[in-house]
Amino acid sequence: MKIIRWILGRIILLLDAITAPKGIVRDSAAQQEIDTATASMSMYQFNACPFCVKVRRELKRHSLNIELRDAQNNADIKAELTTEGGRHKVPCLRIEKPDNSVEWLYESNDIIAYLKNQFNLV
């Protein structure tokens, strides 16, 4: 089963690389504003997870610069996701609020919907 999962993961990554979306181009002031807003966000993910690929493609499509954290191969990040986020599940978007509280958002569709709503994306 591990071998099949590894092979499927490589196929997913290859298809993602071949069909990667182009990011939208904004003027520098608008992009800087979005970069400032996304600086307080990070996404915990596995490299070959199809749901993580789905979210990463949306990040690229909309030119959102959100820090990606590898929760599969980095033990510290995995522990952070588990202890602070409450579970070891990806994709997970960590959002630091202005009042210093933290929101953990799971599920690829919920993450994409949140980002589209937050940044008025189509």
C-alpha positions, -999 to 999 in steps of 0.1 A, spaced: 0 0 0 29 24 8 44 18 -27 11 25 -44 6 57 -24 42 68 -32 36 62 -69 3 80 -69 19 109 -51 46 112 -77 19 111 -105 0 139 -87 31 160 -83 41 155 -120 6 164 -132 6 195 -109 40 206 -123 29 201 -159 -5 219 -155 5 246 -129 -16 277 -131 -2 311 -138 -5 336 -110 -24 368 -116 -3 399 -119 -13 429 -97 3 463 -95 31 464 -68 10 483 -43 -19 459 -45 4 428 -43 22 444 -13 -11 449 5 -20 412 -1 15 401 9 11 420 42 -22 403 49 -9 368 41 22 373 62 1 362 93 -9 330 76 8 296 71 -4 264 56 5 230 70 6 205 42 21 173 28 39 176 -5 19 149 -24 -14 152 -7 -40 159 -34 -60 182 -12 -29 202 -4 -21 203 -41 -55 217 -47 -50 245 -21 -14 253 -34 -28 256 -69 -53 282 -57 -25 300 -39 -5 302 -70 -35 311 -92 -43 341 -71 -6 350 -63 -11 346 -25 23 343 -7 14 321 22 42 302 40 40 265 34 50 242 63 58 205 57 39 186 84 50 153 70 88 154 71 95 181 97 89 167 133 87 202 148 61 214 124 41 182 128 42 186 166 32 222 163 2 213 141 -9 185 166 -4 205 198 -16 239 187 -41 230 159 -55 200 178 -50 173 152 -26 160 126 -46 167 95 -37 186 63 -43 209 46 -46 233 75 -44 271 73 -31 288 105 -44 324 107 -30 349 132 -57 374 140 -49 411 149 -59 404 185 -31 377 187 -56 349 187 -50 320 162 -76 303 140 -69 268 126 -89 261 94 -90 226 80 -105 212 48 -93 223 14 -127 237 3 -131 257 35 -95 271 31 -101 281 -5 -135 297 3 -120 316 32 -92 330 10 -115 339 -18 -138 358 7 -109 374 25 -93 388 -6 -124 392 -28 -111 367 -54 -132 352 -82 
